[in-house]
Amino acid sequence: MVELCRVQVLLTPRQVQYLKERSERDGSSISAIARELVQAEIEGQQQAIEDDPFWEIVGMVAGVEHDHYVYGTPRKDEVGSMSTRVKK
């Protein structure tokens, strides 16, 4: 069984009314309805992340030193030469 944590939330009268009506309609507890709504939100956010067109470009380019071009960090071939430099 899934571990459950007790929480206390403040809701508007309209939100409480909605939960009561849905609870009666579905034959579930208000807690179960609240858990279902939160889980649906979590799954919706995850799906939105997975559907992001950004993921279509991931892996398109191999071997490019992304950090150098995006953040300006030294390229791998520059790292050795930079460590021998003396700052004055």
Backbone as a chain_set.jsonl record, in Angstrom:
{"seq": "MVELCRVQVLLTPRQVQYLKERSERDGSSISAIARELVQAEIEGQQQAIEDDPFWEIVGMVAGVEHDHYVYGTPRKDEVGSMSTRVKK", "coords": {"N": [[0.831, -1.184, 0.0], [0.402, 2.267, -0.634], [2.225, 4.784, 1.012], [0.722, 7.241, 2.972], [0.459, 10.73, 3.69], [-0.557, 12.941, 6.19], [-2.114, 16.025, 5.662], [-2.951, 19.49, 6.024], [-5.18, 21.664, 4.571], [-6.385, 24.797, 3.35], [-9.389, 25.65, 1.922], [-11.575, 27.238, -0.441], [-15.083, 27.966, 0.057], [-16.473, 27.19, -2.268], [-14.713, 25.342, -3.433], [-14.726, 23.325, -1.495], [-17.412, 22.585, -1.645], [-17.47, 21.556, -4.24], [-15.771, 19.303, -3.919], [-17.284, 17.834, -2.056], [-19.645, 17.326, -3.546], [-18.628, 15.853, -5.706], [-17.534, 13.727, -4.317], [-19.825, 12.511, -3.243], [-21.125, 11.84, -5.639], [-19.268, 10.087, -6.87], [-18.936, 8.213, -4.933], [-16.74, 8.156, -3.286], [-14.232, 9.095, -0.869], [-13.591, 12.471, 0.281], [-10.879, 12.879, 0.58], [-9.828, 10.918, -1.135], [-10.72, 11.887, -3.584], [-9.325, 14.328, -3.666], [-6.691, 13.329, -3.751], [-6.766, 12.022, -6.243], [-7.132, 14.243, -7.949], [-4.761, 15.693, -7.523], [-2.879, 13.782, -8.384], [-3.616, 13.567, -11.083], [-2.858, 16.086, -11.957], [-0.078, 15.976, -11.581], [0.593, 13.906, -13.402], [-0.26, 15.126, -15.754], [1.517, 17.279, -15.961], [3.92, 15.881, -16.26], [3.437, 14.614, -18.699], [3.276, 16.85, -20.342], [5.913, 17.713, -20.255], [7.184, 15.545, -21.502], [6.059, 15.744, -24.028], [7.177, 18.008, -25.048], [8.565, 19.79, -27.732], [11.284, 20.194, -27.667], [12.616, 17.834, -26.976], [12.849, 16.512, -29.36], [15.151, 17.363, -30.595], [17.188, 16.508, -29.028], [20.136, 14.703, -28.879], [20.663, 14.917, -31.572], [23.056, 15.965, -32.408], [26.238, 14.79, -32.118], [29.179, 14.608, -30.175], [29.783, 17.296, -30.057], [31.045, 20.053, -28.312], [29.144, 21.152, -26.154], [29.056, 22.728, -23.772], [31.11, 24.555, -24.149], [30.194, 26.124, -26.304], [27.706, 27.002, -25.419], [28.028, 27.966, -22.757], [30.532, 29.087, -22.724], [32.714, 27.836, -21.599], [36.022, 26.407, -21.357], [37.172, 24.531, -24.192], [37.685, 20.972, -24.522], [40.202, 20.451, -25.62], [41.51, 22.734, -24.924], [41.769, 22.757, -22.208], [44.064, 21.493, -21.049], [46.126, 23.199, -21.945], [45.407, 25.526, -20.68], [45.768, 24.99, -18.015], [48.45, 25.108, -17.685], [49.083, 27.687, -17.88], [50.137, 30.704, -16.277], [48.722, 32.872, -14.052], [48.99, 36.33, -13.644]], "CA": [[0.0, 0.0, 0.0], [1.132, 3.522, -0.73], [2.279, 5.558, 2.25], [-0.021, 8.498, 2.894], [0.85, 11.754, 4.656], [-1.658, 13.812, 6.575], [-1.878, 17.453, 5.422], [-4.084, 20.36, 6.284], [-5.262, 22.696, 3.549], [-7.507, 25.725, 3.435], [-10.079, 25.719, 0.642], [-12.712, 28.154, -0.512], [-16.356, 27.234, 0.163], [-16.8, 26.596, -3.57], [-13.864, 24.164, -3.601], [-15.239, 22.3, -0.596], [-18.672, 22.133, -2.215], [-17.122, 20.706, -5.376], [-15.267, 18.027, -3.408], [-18.407, 17.097, -1.464], [-20.526, 16.848, -4.617], [-17.942, 14.797, -6.446], [-17.421, 12.603, -3.4], [-21.128, 11.835, -3.212], [-21.387, 11.291, -6.973], [-18.347, 8.979, -7.163], [-18.913, 7.255, -3.837], [-15.377, 8.162, -2.739], [-13.999, 10.102, 0.173], [-13.024, 13.736, -0.183], [-9.431, 12.663, 0.506], [-9.535, 10.165, -2.363], [-10.922, 12.807, -4.711], [-8.197, 15.264, -3.659], [-5.512, 12.596, -4.232], [-6.936, 11.833, -7.684], [-6.911, 15.521, -8.635], [-3.322, 16.002, -7.458], [-2.186, 12.833, -9.255], [-3.89, 13.951, -12.476], [-2.021, 17.259, -12.233], [1.304, 15.493, -11.7], [0.716, 13.175, -14.658], [-0.406, 16.095, -16.834], [2.781, 18.008, -16.078], [4.916, 14.958, -16.804], [3.128, 14.43, -20.117], [3.643, 18.091, -21.02], [7.37, 17.695, -20.391], [7.53, 14.534, -22.502], [5.57, 16.188, -25.337], [7.882, 19.224, -25.442], [9.325, 19.59, -28.972], [12.715, 20.234, -27.365], [13.17, 16.489, -26.933], [13.096, 16.037, -30.725], [16.507, 17.714, -31.015], [18.17, 15.876, -28.145], [20.881, 13.628, -29.501], [20.86, 15.131, -33.005], [24.448, 16.299, -32.661], [27.106, 14.049, -31.219], [30.576, 15.007, -30.142], [29.948, 18.748, -29.992], [31.321, 20.498, -26.948], [28.037, 22.054, -25.872], [29.366, 23.687, -22.716], [31.948, 25.612, -24.717], [29.404, 27.008, -27.15], [26.58, 27.57, -24.682], [28.439, 28.66, -21.549], [31.842, 29.701, -22.882], [33.753, 27.12, -20.859], [37.096, 25.974, -22.261], [37.007, 23.252, -24.895], [38.509, 19.911, -23.941], [41.58, 20.585, -26.093], [42.081, 23.933, -24.314], [41.897, 22.583, -20.767], [45.461, 21.225, -20.717], [46.971, 24.373, -22.164], [45.04, 26.57, -19.713], [46.283, 24.65, -16.68], [49.881, 25.42, -17.629], [49.224, 29.131, -17.875], [50.309, 31.322, -14.965], [48.026, 34.154, -13.976], [49.763, 37.354, -12.921]], "C": [[0.87, 1.241, 0.0], [1.095, 4.24, 0.616], [1.56, 6.88, 2.035], [0.44, 9.438, 3.995], [-0.352, 12.646, 4.937], [-1.246, 15.267, 6.329], [-3.14, 18.22, 5.772], [-4.059, 21.459, 5.242], [-6.47, 23.579, 3.815], [-8.095, 25.863, 2.04], [-11.197, 26.742, 0.704], [-13.993, 27.331, -0.339], [-16.737, 26.554, -1.154], [-15.989, 25.332, -3.804], [-14.338, 23.017, -2.718], [-16.54, 21.724, -1.142], [-18.423, 21.189, -3.393], [-16.67, 19.32, -4.898], [-16.386, 17.184, -2.8], [-19.304, 16.504, -2.543], [-19.888, 15.704, -5.387], [-17.792, 13.538, -5.596], [-18.719, 11.803, -3.355], [-21.417, 11.147, -4.551], [-20.558, 10.041, -7.239], [-18.357, 7.906, -6.08], [-17.536, 7.102, -3.228], [-15.28, 9.197, -1.632], [-13.453, 11.382, -0.455], [-11.512, 13.601, -0.324], [-9.053, 11.936, -0.778], [-9.686, 11.051, -3.592], [-9.745, 13.776, -4.799], [-6.931, 14.58, -4.177], [-5.579, 12.38, -5.74], [-6.642, 13.114, -8.454], [-5.433, 15.9, -8.648], [-2.551, 15.074, -8.384], [-2.395, 13.165, -10.723], [-3.05, 15.155, -12.877], [-0.569, 16.841, -12.429], [1.508, 14.795, -13.043], [0.59, 14.105, -15.852], [0.862, 16.891, -17.048], [3.852, 17.125, -16.682], [4.697, 14.765, -18.297], [3.511, 15.674, -20.909], [5.15, 18.165, -21.243], [7.775, 16.729, -21.501], [7.119, 14.96, -23.906], [6.284, 17.434, -25.846], [8.717, 18.95, -26.692], [10.842, 19.634, -28.775], [13.339, 18.857, -27.451], [13.425, 15.921, -28.319], [14.529, 16.33, -31.175], [17.584, 17.065, -30.152], [18.819, 14.708, -28.871], [21.135, 13.803, -30.984], [22.326, 15.377, -33.346], [25.304, 15.564, -31.641], [28.517, 14.611, -31.289], [30.815, 16.508, -30.115], [30.144, 19.141, -28.537], [30.326, 21.593, -26.572], [28.393, 23.118, -24.844], [30.203, 24.846, -23.239], [31.098, 26.621, -25.483], [28.248, 27.671, -26.408], [27.042, 28.448, -23.531], [29.803, 29.336, -21.649], [32.94, 29.029, -22.083], [34.821, 26.647, -21.843], [36.748, 24.647, -22.946], [37.958, 22.243, -24.281], [39.964, 20.039, -24.377], [42.265, 21.821, -25.516], [42.376, 23.734, -22.835], [43.345, 22.362, -20.371], [46.332, 22.445, -20.87], [46.651, 25.478, -21.159], [45.643, 26.269, -18.345], [47.768, 24.966, -16.562], [50.125, 26.927, -17.638], [49.358, 29.649, -16.445], [49.614, 32.655, -15.012], [48.868, 35.11, -13.17], [48.885, 38.508, -12.597]], "O": [[1.957, 1.248, 0.578], [0.055, 4.295, 1.273], [1.772, 7.554, 1.027], [0.772, 9.003, 5.098], [-1.07, 13.05, 4.022], [-0.163, 15.689, 6.736], [-4.241, 17.67, 5.808], [-3.035, 22.115, 5.049], [-7.449, 23.154, 4.428], [-7.377, 26.159, 1.085], [-11.7, 27.066, 1.78], [-13.982, 26.121, -0.568], [-17.272, 25.445, -1.14], [-16.518, 24.347, -4.319], [-14.349, 21.864, -3.149], [-16.747, 20.511, -1.107], [-19.082, 20.158, -3.525], [-17.129, 18.298, -5.408], [-16.435, 15.97, -3.0], [-19.68, 15.334, -2.476], [-20.541, 14.703, -5.682], [-17.91, 12.421, -6.099], [-18.708, 10.574, -3.421], [-21.894, 10.013, -4.584], [-21.067, 9.052, -7.768], [-17.84, 6.808, -6.29], [-17.198, 6.038, -2.711], [-16.145, 10.061, -1.488], [-12.927, 11.374, -1.568], [-10.928, 14.154, -1.255], [-8.075, 12.294, -1.434], [-8.885, 10.979, -4.524], [-9.224, 14.02, -5.887], [-6.18, 15.172, -4.952], [-4.577, 12.535, -6.438], [-5.981, 13.079, -9.492], [-4.915, 16.37, -9.66], [-1.658, 15.526, -9.101], [-1.465, 13.06, -11.523], [-2.582, 15.235, -14.013], [0.092, 17.312, -13.355], [2.485, 15.064, -13.741], [1.261, 13.901, -16.864], [1.247, 17.155, -18.188], [4.616, 17.578, -17.534], [5.652, 14.754, -19.073], [4.017, 15.565, -22.025], [5.609, 18.621, -22.29], [8.612, 17.059, -22.341], [7.768, 14.575, -24.879], [6.024, 17.875, -26.965], [9.492, 17.993, -26.722], [11.594, 19.161, -29.627], [14.459, 18.711, -27.939], [14.151, 14.935, -28.448], [15.064, 15.63, -32.035], [18.761, 17.076, -30.513], [18.136, 13.836, -29.408], [21.753, 12.941, -31.607], [22.782, 15.04, -34.439], [25.104, 15.708, -30.435], [28.977, 15.036, -32.348], [31.967, 16.941, -30.147], [29.48, 18.615, -27.645], [30.619, 22.786, -26.659], [28.064, 24.29, -25.028], [30.022, 25.988, -22.817], [31.266, 27.83, -25.325], [27.859, 28.789, -26.743], [26.52, 29.546, -23.337], [30.188, 30.083, -20.749], [34.009, 29.613, -21.907], [34.547, 26.504, -23.034], [36.118, 23.769, -22.356], [38.918, 22.61, -23.604], [40.869, 19.766, -23.588], [43.486, 21.942, -25.612], [43.169, 24.484, -22.265], [43.816, 22.998, -19.428], [47.186, 22.71, -20.024], [47.523, 26.278, -20.821], [45.989, 27.186, -17.601], [48.289, 25.079, -15.453], [51.25, 27.38, -17.426], [48.765, 29.097, -15.518], [49.873, 33.475, -15.892], [49.403, 34.743, -12.124], [49.339, 39.478, -11.989]]}, "num_chains": 1, "name": "protein.A"}
